[in-house]
Amino acid sequence: MTTRRTVLKAMSLGPAVLASNVLPALAAPDPSRISLVIGNSAYRQAPLANPANDASAMRDLLTSAGFSVEAHLDAKRADLLAAVDRFAAAAQQSSTRLAVFYYAGHGVQLDWRNYLLPVDIEVNGAEDVKRQCIDLGRLLGRLAQIRDK
């Protein structure tokens, strides 16, 4: 079972690996290295200043490191769901050796579950979170099956 601590440890290693000399600068795209980058800033009720900029910087870094990057700025619910599903399916392919997921934007925890918030939601209560937001466990559950990536 993947714990939050395991996920956080893996995420904390990402920048160090990407910045290390192991990866060539301005590498050619390698289809065995995939990434999904989301930066949500344009929320109707509580806009954020930095996520779109952070996601753009991460997209550029991953691209220069040779990753195939699918990037979404200000993703609506349907787009975010589809992107997460595509990413999880691609990560499970035998040809994929390394997969990186990056999200910047609002998130919330409810009943010990973590949710990513698309920019087109309107939350007025707990049930809205469950219905309109993206359960991070959906992605992590699928990725837990492929520990070697």
C-alpha positions, -999 to +999 in steps of 0.1 A: +000+000+000+013+034-010+014+058+020+016+096+018+050+094+033+062+072+004+047+096-021+062+126-005+097+110-003+095+101-040+083+137-049+111+152-029+137+133-049+123+146-082+140+180-084+174+165-073+173+138-099+162+163-126+189+188-117+217+162-114+243+154-140+226+121-147+202+138-171+217+155-202+209+191-208+184+198-236+179+161-242+159+148-271+124+137-262+124+101-249+090+084-252+099+061-223+099+092-200+065+108-195+051+135-174+019+152-167+021+189-155-009+207-142-010+244-131-043+258-120-044+295-111-076+309-126-101+298-099-133+319-099-136+322-061-100+321-050-075+328-079-038+320-073-008+339-086+019+313-091+007+278-101+006+285-139+041+300-137+054+271-116+038+246-140+053+263-170+088+262-154+084+225-146+072+218-181+103+235-195+126+217-170+111+183-179+112+190-216+149+200-214+155+167-195+140+147-224+106+139-210+074+138-231+053+164-214+015+168-213+009+202-197-024+218-188-028+253-174-061+262-158-076+227-163-113+223-161-127+191-144-133+171-176-099+180-190-082+172-157-099+138-154-090+129-190-054+139-185-050+119-153-066+089-169-043+092-200-012+096-178-020+066-156-026+044-187+006+056-203+026+050-171+014+014-170+027+007-205+058-016-205+076+010-228+074+036-200+105+037-178+099+069-158+068+088-150+065+122-133+033+139-121+034+176-111+004+196-098+002+232-087-031+246-076-057+243-049-061+210-031-082+199-001-083+170+022-117+157+033-124+125+053-087+115+049-089+118+011-070+143-009-086+161-038-072+183-067-094+212-075-102+220-112-107+257-120-143+254-130-157+241-097-180+258-073-177+243-038-204+251-013-200+221+009-184+187+015-205+169-011-194+193-038-158+184-031-166+147-035-186+152-067-166+180-085-130+175-074-105+149-086-097+123-059-059+120-059-063+084-047-077+076-082-043+084-097-021+070-069-041+038-068-033+032-105+003+042-101+008+020-070+007-010-093+039+002-112+063+007-084+094+005-106+087+037-124 
